[in-house]
Amino acid sequence: MSKKIYLLSVALIVGCSVFADTTTTMIRKYPSVRNTTSAIQSSSILYTNAGRTYEEDALQPAIKELQAKIKQNPNDYTLYTSIIELYIKSGQNNKAFEELIFLNNLAKQNKLDSDILARLNSIYLNHKAGLRYDRNRYPLYVNLAMLALIQKENIKAEEYINAAAESNQAKEMLESAIPIVFDTTKNTQKAIAVCDKIIAKNPGNIDIRKQKAAYLAQLGDKDGAIIEYQKILQVKPSDNESKYYLYKALAAKGMQEKDIIKQICNSEKPDYESAYYDIADMLLKNGETSSAKRFAEILVNKYPDNANGYILLSEIYKKEGKLKESYDALSKVRDKADSNEAIAKYNVMLAKLSDQPVQEANSLIATGLYQQALEVLDSADQDALYVILTQVRANYLLNKKSNSFDLLNKAMNLYPENSDVYCAFGYIYLQEKDIDTARKYTNKSLKINPQNRTAMDLLDMVNQAETDKMMNSIVSSYESQNYAETMRILDEALKINTKDPNLYLYKALTYIAQNNYAASTASLYKCIELDRNNKQAYFYLATAFDNLSEHQNALQNYQKYINLLSNDDYGESERRTYALTRIKKLSGK
């Protein structure tokens, strides 16, 4: 299963009245304006020339309605452009900035179509022209920088960031925007100059100093970076990130460890016990296990009553796969833990080590050794939740279904409000092809813990299983040329499952069968976003553009289709021949 992560698809087909019902205030005041995009543009002129024609509060109903629409239709990027415009008008530049970061990420991946870029350019030009009248000028500079960046006007983006740095306003926006802009333009010297301008007005701005230090390090100016990290630690001695980078910079210069600690602690008589722990902890968090181990061992040897040192050493040994040494280090903690925090860390580490039989059993299950997995679990706590759930899995794979359900009921009795127990029930019922019961348990799991990643993935599997059952009816009605029925079933299926590329492909094919090529493109783009290597989607997107006389787009997509084909794609011979013919024709060869 795939994060959200989570970039969204490009919507190409945009209705001219997408925003009409979201700006009722403006339309009521100017009834002659029927198209909301025009309403926004028209009001922008009044707004910029008259200072503040509309009260900020008057825009809130439109903003709330747009927020609701975005939640329902996250794939419609026209909604994002519209809400950005309203955020800027209402003085909510920080919210506009968040949306612009999102769109900038899509723009860098060429996932914004020309219509969206044109809308963003219109916002850019409107507010650029009216900048002198805007009382929120300095935060607006940051958003203009982001808009310029999306339009690939990198020099202008730098100029706007430089202008924003003249003020002490928009601090958080600037801190986020500086690396976005200057990582794009690669103008490190200019970035340092902008950081200096902000630091001159606010010397205690730690985040900007960190950015400046990073840019100095990029230029190879280790001494300059060291000075910045030292200044940060003077303001915030507990900033472990700066301690780590200062340690790395000083170590790179060949400085002795005792002298490094004095520099980090900014003291001739530093607290060595805390310093050794902080450095070991920072190194471990940055994946430098062997260096972390050296400092942790120094710590426990010099200060044998430091419980946190042994906890840290136990974690290092565990990362190295040395479980006996990890247990031995942890065994020294129980009587040394002198605070609730140390006791909590001890308990967490103990739980991690106790989980080793479950990890080993899951590794055996992954290689098909189900009975051996159960034997490993015999030595574990039989009432521990994940021991039971792993036993459920192994028994089910051994086709011992009654054992699996007995164990699930045991887990339910012991852990009646645990999200993972319901998730395990849902998984088993899905394997049994009881989709309705699987959905019931999965929904219960998510109700208990909406952030349960496994349950989210399981819900996707349940949705896929349900729409897979509907696919037979979709194919049958499509082949019978009953396109109205095909669309009805597709729309029903897409309410259940928005992640199946085949549903969007069939929706596009249904439009194409009715000669509605323009409507097919949005579905084909969505299909491609979900499956970047879907050969048929590229082919039909090319034919749709071909029929729309958009020959350059057609040529590009025919070529993408051909590039995805392999020598053994025998089922594609007819489409391959057609695509090659059209490429030759469209390229004038």
C-alpha positions, 0 to 999 in steps of 0.5 A, a space after each residue: 500500500 502506498 503516504 499519503 504520502 501523498 501528492 494528488 492528481 492533476 485535474 485538467 477539465 475545469 468548469 467555468 463556474 467552479 468557484 461560483 457558489 463559494 463567493 456569494 458575498 461578492 456576487 451578491 454585491 456585484 450581481 453582474 459578475 457570474 463567473 467567480 474567477 472574474 469576481 476574484 479578478 474584478 474585486 482584486 482591482 478594487 481591493 488593491 486600488 482602494 486599500 480595503 474595499 472588502 472587510 476581511 470578515 466578509 471573505 470568511 464564509 467563502 473561505 470556509 466553503 472552499 475549505 470544505 470543498 477541498 476536503 471533499 475534492 482534494 484532487 481539484 487544484 483550482 480550489 487551491 488557487 482560489 483559496 490562496 487568492 482569498 487567504 491573501 485578500 483576507 490577510 491570512 498570508 501564512 495560510 496562503 503560504 502553506 498552500 503555495 508550498 504544496 503547489 510548489 512541490 507539485 510544480 517541481 514535479 511538473 504535476 500542475 497543468 497550464 490552467 493551474 499555472 495560469 491561475 497562479 500567474 494571475 494571482 501573482 500579477 494582481 498582487 504584484 501590481 497592488 503591492 504598494 497598497 497592501 498593509 500586509 506588504 511584508 508577508 505578501 512579499 514571501 507569497 509573491 516569492 513563492 508564486 514567482 518560484 512556481 512561474 520559474 522567475 527565480 531572480 524575482 523570487 530572491 528579490 521578494 525574499 530580500 524585500 521581506 527580510 527588511 521587516 521583522 514581520 512574517 518570521 516563520 514564513 521567512 524561515 520556511 521560505 528561505 531554504 525553499 527559494 535558495 535551494 532552488 536558485 543555488 545562490 548561497 551567497 545571496 541566501 547568507 546575505 538575506 539571513 544576515 539582514 534578518 539576524 541584524 534585526 533579530 539576533 536571537 533568531 536561532 532558526 535563521 542562524 541555523 540556516 546561515 550556518 548550513 549555507 556557510 558549511 556548504 561553502 566550506 567555511 567551517 570557521 564561520 559555521 562554528 561561530 554561528 553554532 556557538 552563538 546559537 548555544 549562547 542563546 539556547 544551551 540545550 539545542 542538541 541539533 546545534 551541538 551535534 553540528 558544532 561537534 562535527 565541525 570541530 571534530 573535522 578540524 582535528 580538535 581533541 574531544 575534551 576541547 570539543 566538549 569545552 567549546 560545546 558547553 562554552 565553559 572552561 569547567 563543563 559538565 562532562 557527564 551531561 556533555 558525554 550523554 548529549 553527544 552520544 545521544 545526538 550521534 545515535 540519532 544521526 545514525 553514527 552508532 560506532 561514534 555514539 558507542 564510544 561516548 556512551 562507554 566513556 560515560 558509563 565508565 566515568 559515571 557508573 551511576 548514570 542510569 540514562 547512560 546504560 539505557 543509551 548503551 543498551 539501545 546502541 547494542 540493540 542496533 548492533 544486534 547484540 541482544 545479550 549485551 543490550 540486556 546486560 546493560 539494561 540490567 544495571 539500570 533498575 537500581 540506578 534509575 533515579 527519576 520518572 523519566 529514566 524509569 520510563 526510558 527503562 521500561 520502553 527499552 525493556 519492552 523493545 527487547 522483549 519484542 524480539 521473539 515476535 520480530 524473529 517469528 515474523 521473519 520466519 513467517 515472511 520466509 514461509 516457516 510458519 510452524 517454526 514461528 509458532 515454536 519461537 513464540 512458545 518461549 514468549 509471554 502468551 498473554 502479550 498482545 503481539 505474541 497473540 496476534 503473531 500466533 493468529 497469523 501463523 495459525 491462519 497461514 497453516 490453515 488452522 483457522 479455528 485456532 486463529 479465531 480462538 486466539 483472536 477472541 482471547 486477544 479481544 477479551 484481554 485487550 477489548 479496546 485495542 485498535 490492532 485486535 480489530 484490525 487483525 479480525 478485519 484482515 482474517 475476514 478479508 482473507 475469508 472474502 467476507 468483505 462486509 464483516 472485514 469492513 466492520 472490524 476495520 472501521 472499528 479499528 480506525 474509530 479507536 485509533 484513526 492514525 493506525 497505519 495498518 488499519 488504513 492500509 487494510 481499509 484500502 484492501 477492503 475497498 479494492 476487494 469490493 470494487 474488484 467484485 464490481 469490475 465484472 459488471 463494469 466490463 460487461 456493461 461497457 462491452 455491451 455499449 450500455 455506457 450510461 450503466 457503465 458510468 453509474 457503476 463506475 461512479 458508485 465504485 469510485 465513491 468506495 475506492 479512489 485509488 484503483 487506476 483501472 476504474 479511472 481507465 474505464 471511465 476514460 474509455 467510456 467517455 472516449 466511446 461516446 466521443 467525449 475526448 475532452 472529458 476523458 483526459 482528467 480520468 486518464 491523468 488520474 489513472 497515470 498518477 496512480 500508475 505511472 507505468 500504465 501503458 494503455 492510459 498513455 495511449 488513450 491520452 494520446 488519442 484523446 489529444 489527437 482527436 482534440 487537435 492538440 497535436 503536441 500533447 498527442 505526440 508526447 503521450 504516444 512517445 511515452 506509450 512507446 517508451 513503456 513497451 517491452 519486446 514481449 508486449 505482444 498484446 500491444 502490437 496493434 496499438 504499437 503500430 498505430 502509435 508509431 504511425 501517428 508519431 511519424 505523422 505528427 513529427 513530420 518525419 
